[in-house]
Amino acid sequence: MGRDDTYITSCTGSGKTRTVDLIVCLQAVDLDNPEPNYDATLTMMDSLETALDTFEGSSDMLIDYEISAGGYDVGDARYWATTATITGTDL
């Protein structure tokens, strides 16, 4: 069975570029639990990087990304979060 990449992007075979901002919120900062939450954001960064690199190696897309960890506001609450800007270019 051949690989079907059409679920990845609507621009398969077009050479187009798509960008998405991904934000993964972990736990509210005001719960005052910094050490495990800091560690969790770093683990999330590493896991996301591994997943993106693996995807790029098995697809017909060039993936570029910037990943950071820190706080992210949702309404009036601030959360520990990992954020990423991911750009995929169909080759």
C-alpha positions in Angstrom: 0.0 0.0 0.0 1.4 3.4 -1.0 1.7 6.3 1.4 -1.1 8.9 1.4 0.2 12.4 2.4 -3.0 14.2 1.5 -4.0 14.4 5.1 -1.0 16.5 5.9 -1.7 19.5 3.7 -4.1 20.6 1.1 -1.1 21.7 -1.1 0.5 18.3 -1.8 2.8 18.5 -4.8 2.3 22.3 -5.1 5.5 23.6 -3.5 3.4 25.8 -1.2 4.3 26.7 2.4 2.0 26.6 5.4 2.7 27.9 8.9 1.0 27.1 12.2 1.5 28.3 15.7 1.1 25.4 18.2 0.6 26.2 21.9 0.6 23.4 24.5 -0.5 24.6 27.9 0.4 22.4 30.8 -0.6 23.8 34.2 -1.6 27.1 35.7 1.4 29.1 36.9 -0.5 30.2 40.0 -0.5 26.6 41.4 3.1 27.4 42.4 4.7 24.2 41.3 7.6 25.6 39.2 10.2 22.8 39.2 8.1 19.9 37.8 6.3 22.3 35.4 9.6 23.7 34.1 10.8 20.2 33.6 7.6 19.2 31.8 7.9 22.2 29.4 11.5 21.1 28.5 10.3 17.5 28.0 7.5 18.7 25.8 10.0 20.8 23.7 12.2 17.7 23.2 9.3 15.5 22.3 7.9 18.0 19.8 11.3 18.4 18.2 11.7 14.6 17.9 8.2 14.3 16.4 8.8 17.1 13.8 12.2 15.7 12.8 10.8 12.2 12.4 7.9 13.5 10.4 10.2 15.5 8.1 12.4 12.4 7.5 9.4 10.4 6.4 7.5 12.9 4.3 7.9 15.0 1.2 7.9 18.2 3.2 10.6 20.5 4.5 9.8 21.3 8.1 11.2 24.4 9.9 10.3 25.3 13.4 11.0 27.5 16.4 10.1 26.1 19.8 10.1 27.9 23.2 8.9 27.3 26.7 7.5 29.8 29.2 4.2 31.3 30.2 1.2 31.7 28.1 -2.0 33.7 29.0 -5.4 32.1 28.6 -8.0 34.6 29.7 -7.0 35.8 33.1 -4.8 32.8 33.9 -1.1 32.3 33.0 0.0 28.7 32.1 3.3 26.9 31.8 3.4 26.2 28.1 5.5 25.1 25.2 5.0 27.1 22.0 6.1 26.4 18.5 5.9 28.1 15.1 6.0 25.3 12.5 6.4 25.9 8.8 6.0 23.1 6.3 7.0 23.5 2.6 5.8 20.8 0.1 8.7 19.7 -2.0 
